[in-house]
Amino acid sequence: MYEQEIKKLQEIIDDSSRIVFFGGAGVSTESNIPDFRSADGLYQQNYKYSPEQIVSHSFFMSNTEGFYEFYKDKMMFLDAKPNAAHRKLAELEEKGKLTAVITQNIDGLHQMAGSRNVLELHGSIHRNYCRKCGEFYEAYYVKSSEGVPRCKCGGIIKPDVVLYEEGLDSGIMQKSILAISEADTLIIGGTSLVVYPAAGFIDYFRGKHLVVINKSATAREVGAELSIAAPIGEILGQIRV
């Protein structure tokens, strides 16, 4: 299955020397981390508040306990392991063919797989800081704390993730746009291209090959040379580097 698509993808990768990968939640679903927008994603489940409300800045400020109840249960998967997609991207970077991974995910699985140049648009569950004194805390401390995690100074700890109503880090945005603009191949994977401004970054691509690998149709037509409607780990896992 997908033999022709994988053959074409192999040809594109063989022809490339500056690949950039732009990925979303679908990259981690094969590591058993649920996404938000698929048929069985978090947006389809019933909560007192919508997930979009809960992971917003205003909800964090007004109902910190409610935020953390959802966040620890539905967004912190500390036992998750990298899948074939994460591992293949790390291998492509190690071989000098991939220059950057730009991810909307906050799970840290790309780094766990060995990728070094990872641009995290939405932050990471693995970085947490006291809002009062700035002390750093690891994810396990937050996950294992009862109720709202607090610093030894008494301050409330906030994860270094971009919540709704918060802006993206300007430095990460600039690096992402530069990487895409300098790429000869852009592979978009596991994202529905719904979330802006991140989805708009691909407009800066001026390279030769544009590939989309996503189980469902993307929210916008990007004029890809190759589109594969399949789990991304299943596809990338068959690529030779």
C-alpha positions as a printed Julia matrix, in Angstrom:
241×3 Matrix{Float64}:
   0.0    0.0    0.0
   1.21   3.52  -0.88
   4.08   2.01  -2.9
   3.92   4.66  -5.65
   3.64   7.53  -3.16
   6.57   6.25  -1.12
   8.66   5.79  -4.28
   7.93   9.39  -5.29
   8.73  10.65  -1.78
  12.01   8.74  -1.85
  12.92  10.42  -5.15
  12.12  13.85  -3.7
  14.21  13.23  -0.58
  17.12  11.9   -2.66
  16.93  15.11  -4.7
  16.98  17.34  -1.6
  19.71  18.78   0.59
  17.81  21.36   2.69
  14.62  19.7    3.9
  12.42  21.42   6.47
   9.69  19.5    8.24
   6.6   21.35   9.48
   4.47  19.15  11.73
   1.48  19.04  14.03
  -0.44  16.75  16.35
  -0.75  13.95  13.79
   2.98  13.28  14.14
   2.46  12.18  17.74
  -0.83  10.27  17.48
   1.19   7.17  16.55
   2.88   7.61  19.94
  -0.61   7.42  21.51
  -0.91  11.14  22.18
  -4.42  12.32  21.2
  -4.83  15.28  18.87
  -7.46  18.0   19.1
  -9.29  18.05  15.79
  -9.68  14.51  14.45
 -12.93  12.54  14.72
 -11.85  11.12  18.09
  -9.8   14.13  19.17
 -10.24  16.25  22.28
 -12.6   18.69  20.54
 -15.11  15.88  20.03
 -15.24  14.92  23.72
 -17.66  16.41  26.22
 -16.32  18.64  28.95
 -17.92  21.3   31.1
 -15.8   23.79  29.16
 -14.41  23.35  25.64
 -10.71  22.4   25.42
 -10.15  25.7   23.61
 -11.52  27.58  26.63
  -9.55  25.52  29.13
  -6.17  25.99  27.44
  -6.6   29.76  27.16
  -4.66  32.4   29.09
  -7.8   33.83  30.68
  -8.94  30.39  31.92
  -5.48  29.7   33.35
  -5.65  32.98  35.25
  -9.26  32.65  36.48
  -9.48  28.87  37.06
  -5.93  27.61  37.49
  -7.06  24.43  39.24
  -9.48  23.58  36.41
  -6.75  24.27  33.87
  -4.29  21.92  35.53
  -6.86  19.17  36.01
  -7.35  19.07  32.22
  -3.73  19.83  31.29
  -2.17  17.06  33.4
  -4.72  14.49  32.26
  -5.04  15.34  28.57
  -1.83  17.11  27.52
   1.01  15.64  29.6
   2.03  12.2   28.32
   5.38  11.67  29.99
   5.57   7.96  29.12
   5.16   8.57  25.36
   8.0    7.43  23.12
   9.08   8.68  19.67
   7.6    6.8   16.72
   8.95   6.01  13.25
   8.3    9.58  12.02
  10.29  11.2   14.83
  13.15   8.74  14.38
  13.34   9.15  10.6
  13.42  12.95  10.84
  16.27  12.73  13.35
  18.1   10.4   10.96
  17.61  12.82   8.05
  19.08  15.62  10.14
  22.03  13.46  11.21
  22.77  12.69   7.56
  22.78  16.42   6.75
  19.64  16.4    4.59
  17.2   18.04   7.01
  17.92  21.51   8.4
  15.01  22.06  10.82
  11.93  20.54  12.41
   9.21  23.11  13.03
   6.58  21.67  15.33
   3.27  22.76  16.8
   3.57  19.94  19.36
   4.57  20.43  22.97
   5.55  16.85  23.82
   9.33  16.98  23.21
   9.34  13.72  21.23
  11.44  15.14  18.37
  14.28  15.92  20.79
  13.84  12.53  22.47
  14.33  10.89  19.06
  17.57  12.82  18.54
  16.58  15.88  16.51
  18.68  18.89  17.44
  17.31  21.86  15.52
  13.7   21.77  16.73
  11.67  24.98  16.63
   8.76  24.61  19.05
   6.09  27.1   17.98
   3.81  26.34  20.92
   6.41  25.69  23.62
   7.0   22.52  25.63
   5.52  20.66  28.59
   9.12  20.0   29.67
   9.74  23.64  30.58
   7.83  25.13  33.51
   8.52  28.34  35.4
   7.36  30.0   38.6
   5.38  33.13  37.73
   6.74  34.82  40.85
  10.5   34.1   40.89
  11.17  32.37  37.55
  12.49  29.11  39.04
  12.54  26.24  36.5
  10.66  22.98  37.08
  10.62  19.76  35.08
   7.45  18.18  33.71
   7.42  15.36  36.24
   7.22  17.84  39.13
   4.17  19.48  37.55
   2.47  16.18  36.64
   2.97  14.63  40.09
   1.96  17.68  42.11
  -1.46  17.76  43.75
  -3.76  20.43  42.35
  -1.97  23.58  41.23
   1.83  23.1   41.18
   3.61  25.65  43.29
   7.18  26.82  43.6
   9.14  26.6   46.84
   8.67  30.39  47.03
   4.89  29.89  46.98
   4.36  31.16  43.45
   2.21  29.37  40.88
   4.1   27.42  38.22
   3.08  27.94  34.59
   4.05  25.63  31.74
   6.09  27.22  28.96
   3.38  26.48  26.4
   1.56  29.01  24.23
  -2.04  29.16  25.39
  -4.9   30.59  23.36
  -4.86  34.43  23.61
  -1.05  34.36  23.93
   1.35  35.29  21.15
   4.02  33.05  19.65
   7.65  33.7   20.53
   8.92  36.2   17.94
  12.39  34.65  17.83
  11.04  31.16  17.1
   8.72  32.63  14.45
  11.6   34.39  12.69
  13.79  31.26  12.74
  10.91  29.17  11.38
  10.17  31.56   8.54
  13.88  31.77   7.66
  14.26  27.98   7.65
  11.22  27.55   5.39
  12.33  30.31   3.03
  15.77  28.69   2.62
  14.51  25.09   2.2
  14.62  23.25  -1.11
  11.95  20.8    0.16
   9.15  21.38   2.66
   7.38  18.36   4.13
   4.14  19.2    5.95
   3.01  16.36   8.16
   0.33  15.55  10.68
  -1.31  18.96  10.67
  -4.65  20.19   9.39
  -3.21  23.71   8.82
  -5.98  25.26  10.9
  -4.0   27.1   13.58
  -2.69  30.53  12.62
  -0.28  32.25  12.46
   1.7   28.99  12.25
  -0.21  27.67   9.22
   0.66  30.84   7.33
   4.41  30.21   7.62
   4.34  27.83   4.67
   3.61  30.81   2.4
   7.31  31.67   2.74
   8.37  28.47   0.96
  10.03  29.14  -2.4
  11.78  25.81  -2.86
  11.45  22.95  -5.31
   9.38  20.22  -3.62
   6.28  20.57  -1.41
   4.95  17.4    0.22
   1.9   16.89   2.48
   1.48  13.74   4.58
  -1.7   13.83   6.64
  -4.46  11.3    7.32
  -7.21  13.78   6.46
  -7.49  16.72   4.06
  -5.8   19.94   5.16
  -7.83  23.08   5.81
  -6.15  24.92   2.96
  -4.89  23.94  -0.47
  -1.14  24.4   -0.63
  -0.42  23.12  -4.13
   1.65  20.15  -3.0
   3.62  18.16  -5.55
   2.84  15.04  -3.52
  -0.01  14.44  -1.05
  -0.26  11.21   0.93
  -3.37  10.54   3.05
  -1.82   8.15   5.56
  -0.28   8.0    9.05
   3.03   9.8    8.79
   5.11   7.26  10.73
   3.91   4.52   8.43
   5.16   6.51   5.41
   8.42   8.02   6.7
   9.39   4.74   8.32
   9.83   3.24   4.84
  12.16   5.95   3.54
  15.85   5.12   3.08
  18.32   7.77   4.12
